[in-house]
Amino acid sequence: MTPRLLRAYIKPLPEILPLTTALEQATGVGVGFDGAWYRSQKEHWLGWVGEYYGPGAYGRTYAAQQNGRYIYNHIQCAPMLFWLAEALECESALLKAAYIDVTATNAKGARQCAALRDHLGWNKIEAAIADFEYSMFQRLRIKVASHRNCNGGQIGGRQNSKKP
């Protein structure tokens, strides 16, 4: 799954979710903390994957072959990862276990994310994306994003002038 396709799957998801907000407050990470540039974890995700082919807000090095698994496994914000699982309606027992382990971890960043991924690894997220009930219109938009990935950004034989 390319960054563009991952973004298409994320875009229709709900913006603010209660468990994610509680996790941000409990960990002091995310919206309202440490000068975060985003107003929600959804915006964080859309900004992250939307600017994936450039430096983005974090000065990334361009990496053309990165996929959804790579992106998910390299994010260092536990509430960002948790939001995706909550928005995709992952099992409540998994969300609860991840929440408990993340809040029990003293160090922020990589350690909190590792604690979360122990319960909500990429395979579970990818399965949740496949099972999520997107509307017909949302599925059409995702299909268009998928089509753009398959032919280098071309639609109907024409090169799309927008950036990836």
PyMOL commands that set and color helices and strands:
alter all, ss='L'
color gray80, all
select helices_A, chain A and resi 3-10+18-27+41-50+56-58+68-74+78-87+92-104+110-117+122-131+136-150
alter helices_A, ss='H'
color red, helices_A
select strands_A, chain A and resi 154-155+158-159
alter strands_A, ss='S'
color yellow, strands_A
deselect
rebuild
show_as cartoon
